[in-house]
Amino acid sequence: MRKLEENEKPLTPEEIENQKKIVEDLYKKERDERENYLKSFEVERKAAFEESKELISALISEKSFKREKQRERDLERMELKPDIEQTGEAIEKTVGEKAFMREKQREADFKRTDLKPDFRGVSEVISKIIDDKAFLIEKKRESDVRRLKIKPDMESARDAISKSINEKAFVIEKKKESDSRRLELHPDIEKTGETISKSIGEKAFVREKQRERDFERMELKPAFMKTGEAISKTVAEKAFRRDKQRETDQRMLNLHPKIIEKSEAIKASIDEKAFMIEKKKESDSRRLELHPDIEKTGETISKSIGEKAFVREKQRERDLERMELKPAFMKTGEAISKTVAEKAFVREKQRERDLERMEIKPDIKGIGTLIEGKLEKIEQKKKDENLT
């Protein structure tokens, strides 16, 4: 609990009750206006509800017809008999490949269990990190104590709250006016029904074409032998990649980083972060001294509300224009087929590049020495800056 200043007076119980009554009166007034407003348009809303009910019943009958067609297609699919022997051979090949991969994984797990980590070095590093965190917690506690000593200006805060309440009341009034304008609009349900029926006919045509394409696909017979050969190639590539990954892991384990120098670099970065926190605290104290002009912001907010209402009206007009458009499904199908062929070509090129990258062998030791040299330069530069 923070203490109040000597010049600052708390609110009396009578003032608190008066403020509560004002808020309750505003809430009751807004509720009564909303109820009266809804009662004035009750007949129109009921008529709209009945019309929507009729449209929903029509849509339900269409959906039942579509489900009956789907059931007939399912019965036709059940009559088909797949070739189980070829699929069994393909499954046996995949099971053998998975067993080989599991054996390789088990060997890798046995090799990992033979490794013995250096617990002493790790414990020293952990102890240093704990000391650094304790230092940061102490600094945070000091900053919290300083913040508790700060005493904000309650009168200016009250004025700002009252202005924001007035602005919100103005926004609510504008929203109520816009709602009343929207309710005055009467959409043409017959035209919308015609557009919906047209879109339903187009969708039925597209689904019929999709069914014909599905029957054509069902007549195709894939070559399982070629797919098995392709799978075997991919398995060999993955095994080659895992061997390369194991070699790189072994090389990384042979490297011995300099933990002491890295801990010094971490300490330097902690000092820099503490300095940045101190600077941020100073900037926060400066921001608290600023007093923005709320009236101008209210004017800008009102202007932005008007602009957004204009933009929404334009968006509604564009939506109505889009509803009148009729897309060309044949042209879009040709464009989709072209994009699919291009993507397949790009994937083939990507696979060739991946094979070329797998043949490249990077010099990990040389990269490690370069990284260590750069870290030493950075640490030396930070030490020189701290000395200056």
N, C-alpha and C positions, 0 to 999 in steps of 0.2 A: 504494500500500500504506500503510495507516494503522499507526501505532505503538501497541504495547500499553502500558498503564500499568505502574508499578513494582509495585503490589500485585497485579495480575492475573497469574495463572499459566496458560500454555497447557496443553492436554491432552497427556498422555504417550502414546506409541504403545501401551502396554498398555491404557490406558483406551479408546482409539479402537477397538482390536481387540475389547475386551469389549462395547462398544456395538454393533459390527457383528454379533457373534455373537448378541446378544439379538434384533436385528432379523431375522436369518436364521432363528432358532429360531421366532419368532412367525410368519414367513411360511410356514415348512414346516408348522407345526402347523395353520394355517388351511387350507393346501392339502390336507393329509391329511383334515381334517374334512369339507371340501367333497366330496372324492372318495368317502369313506364314505357321506356323506349321499346323493349321487347314485346310488350302487350300491344303497342300500336301496329306492329307488323305480324301479329299472330296468324291472321287469316292467310296472308300470302305465304308464310312459312309452311302452313298446313297443306296448301295447294302444291307447293314445291315438293313436299314430302310424298304426297300421293303420286305425283308424276315420277319421282325417283323410284318409288315402289314398283310402278309398272315397268320401268326400264330394267330394274333388277330382275323381275320375273322373266322378261324376255331374254336377258342374258343367261339366266339359269337354264331355260329350255335349250339355248344354243350349247351350253356346256354339257348338258346331258346327251345331246346328239353327238358331240365330239367324243365323249366318253364311250358311247356305244361303238363308234368307229374305231377307237383305240382298242376296245375289247376284241373286235373282229380281227384287227391286225395281230394282237397277242395270240389269238387262236391259230392264225396262219403261221406265226413263228414257231409255235409249239409242235407243229407238224414236221418241221425240218429236222434232219438227222445228221449231226456232224460226224466227221471221220475221226474216231477215237484212237485208232492205232497210230496214226501220224502224230497226233497231239501227245500221246504217251511217250513216243520216242523223243520228241522235243523236250518234254518235261524231264525225262531221264538224263538227258545231256545237261540241262541246267542244274539238276540236283548234284551231278558229279562235279560240276564246276564250283558250286557252292561248298561242297565238302572239301575240295582242294583249297579254296580260300580260307575256310575255317582252320585247316591244318596249318597254313602259313601264319594265321593270326595267333594260333596257340604257341608256335615256335617263337614268335615275336614277344608274346607275353612271358615265356620262360626266360628270354634274354633280359627283359626289363626287371624281372625279380632278382637277377644276379647283381644289379647295380646297388651300390651302397652310398647314400648321400652323406655329406659332411654336416653333422648336426651342430658341432661347435661353432663353425663359421656362421651357420644360419642363426644360431642363438645370439651371437654377438651382433649381427645385423639387426635382429629383432629388438634387442635391448637398446640399440642406438635409436631405432625408430620410435620406441616407447618413450625415451627421453625427449625426443623432438616433439612428440604429441603432448607430453606433459607441459613442455614449455609453451606450446600454442594454447593449451587450456588455461594456463596461468595468465597469458596475455588477454585471452577472451574474457576471463573473470574481471581483470582490471578494467577492460573496456565496458563491461556491463555495469560495474560500480560507477564509472563516469557517466554512463547514460542515465542511471537512476538519479543522479544529482541534477540533471537537466529538468527544468520546470516549464512546461508549455503554457502559452497564453490562452486561457479558457474563453475570455470574452470574444476574441477574434474568431475562435473556433465556433462559438455559438452563432456569430453573425454569418459565417460561411455556411453553416448547416441550415439556417433560416433561408438564405438565398437559394441554396440547392433545393429546398422543399418547394419554394415558389416556382423554380424552374421546372421541377417535376410535375407540379399541378398544371402549369402551362402546357407541357408536353401531353399530359393526359387529356386536357381539353381539346388539343389539336387532333389527337387520336380518335376521340369521340366524334368530332366533326367528320373526319375521314371515314369512319365506320358508317355514319348516317348517309354520307354520299354513296358509299358502296351499296347500301341497302336500297337506294333509289334506282339502281341499275336493274334492268329486266333482260336477262339473256334470252336469245331465240333458241328454244329447246328443239324445235323441228329441224332447223339447220344442223344443229349439233348431232341430232339423231341420224340425219342423212349421212353426215361425215363419218359417224361411228359405224353405220352399216357398210359404207364403202370400205373403211379400213378392215372390218371383219371379213368382207369378201376377198380383199387382197391377201389377208393372212391365210384364209382357207386355200386360196390358189397357191400360195407359197408352201403351205404344208403338204398339199397334193404333190407338188414338184419334189419336195423333200422325200415323200414316201416312194416316188418313182426312183429317185437316186438311191434310196436305201435298198430297194429290190435289186438294182443294178450291182450295188456293192456285195449283196449276199450271193450273187452268182459268181463273183470272183473267187479264185482258189489260190491262196498264197503259197509260196515255195518255202517250206520249212527248212530244207537243207541249206539254202542260201542264208536264211536268217540265222541258223545255227552257226554257220561259218563266220558271219559277221559278229555274233555274240562271242565266239571263241577269240576273234581278233581283239575285241574290246577288253575281254578278260586278260589276255596277254599284255595289252597296253597298261591296264591297271596294275598288274603284278610288277611290270617294269617300273612304273611310277612309285610303287611302294618300296621297291628295293632302293631306288634313288633317294626316297625320303628317309629310309633307314640309314643310308650312308651319310646323308647330311646331318641327321640327329647324332650319329656317332662322332662326326667332326665337331659339332657344337659342344658335345660333352667333353671333348679333349681340350677345348678352350678354357682358360682360367682368367676370368675378369679381375680387375683390381678393385676390390670392395672398399678399401680404405679411401682411395682417391674419389670413388663414387659417393661415399658417405660425406666427404668434405664438400663435394658439389651439391649434394642434397641439402646440407646445412646452409650453404650460400643461397640456394633457392628459397629456403625457409625464411632467411633474413630478408630477402627481397619481397616475399609475400607479406611479412609483417610490416615492412615499410609501405607496401601498397595498401594494406588495411588501414594504416594510420592516415595515409593520404585520403582514402575513401571516407574515413570518419570526419576529417576536416571538411571535405566537400559536402557531406551530409549536414554538418552544422551550418554551413553557409546557405544550403538550400532551405533550412528551417527558418532562416532570417528573412527569406523572400516572402512577399505578400502578393499573390496574383490578383488581377482585376477580373472578378467573376462576372460583372455585367457584360463586358465585351465578349467573354466566352459564351454567355447565354445568347447574345445576338448571333454569334457565329454558329452556335448549335441550331438556332431557329432557321438560319439560312440553309444549313446542311440538311435539315429535315425537309424543307421545301424542295431542295434539289433532288433528294432521294425520292420524294413523292412524284416529281416530274419524270425521273428515270424509270420508276416502276410503271407509270402510265405508258411510256414509250415501249417498255418491255412487253406489256400486255398487248399493245397493238402489233408488235412483231410476232408474238405467239399466235395471234389470230391469223396473220398472214401466212405463217408456217403451216397452220392447220389446213389451209386451202391448197398447199402444194401436194403433188403426187410424184413420188420418186420412181425412177426407172430401175426395176429390179434386175433386168437382164444386163444392163451396163455395169451395175454394181457387182453382179456375179462375175463378170469378166475381169473387172478390176481386182476383185478378191483373189481370183485364180492367179493373176499375174503377180500379185504381192506374195502369195504362197510360194510360187516358183522362185521368185527372187530371194526369199528367206531361206529356202532349201539350198540355193547356190551359195549364199553367204555362210551358212552353217558348214557346208563342205569345205569352203576356203578356210574357215576357222579351225576345222579339224586338221587340215594340212599344216597350218601354222603351229598348232599345238604339238604335232609330231616333230616339226622342226625345232621347237623350243626344247622338247624332251632330249634331243641329241646334244644340246649345248650343256657344257659342264662348267659352272661358275667356280671361280677361285675364292673359296670361303675364307681361307687364312689371310689372303691379301686384303680382302674386304674388312676382316676383323682388325688387322693392323692399322688400316686407314681410319677406321672408326675410333680406335684408341688414340691415335695421334690427334684427331679433331677434338676429342673430349679433353685431352691434355691442354690443347691450345685454348679452348673455351674456359677451362678452370684457371689457367694462367691469366687470361684477360680479366676474369672476375676478381681474382686476387689483386691485380694491379688497380682495378677500379676501387676496390675497398680500401686499398692503401692510400689512394689519392683522396 
